[in-house]
């Protein structure tokens, strides 16, 4: 049976900062949705861009959301997963948007204009790793 080991907050934050693609989980009037996004971490918040008229642009602001990243290595049957939870906020301040744009965030993979910046400051971040021989990527 594979080992399941809880990650420390430090490990979770390190993995979150190292990634650039994750998934936002959101509840809408039509039910739950999971939306892949490119992201970056600013202080203790996940930041991503979307269209104001997208699913996230319409329903994410001021909502409690979950954001998840993971990695699976099927060969040795090892994986890890990190989930951050928090209330999403829209970044409307022009100086803050300019600062974020200057930080060289990853470019959205989806086509179209993605000019709405959303942030999920996490109130909780948790993770775990699974595997017959649990291992973590080296610290950068």
Secondary structure, DSSP 4 states (H G I P E B T S, - for coil): --EEEEPPHHHHHHHHHH--EEEEEEEETTEEEEEEEE-EEETTEEEEEE-TTSHHHHHTTTSEEEEEEEEEETTTTEEEEEEEEEEEEEE--HHHHHHHHHT-PPPPSSSS---EEEEEE-SEEEEEEEETT---PPP-
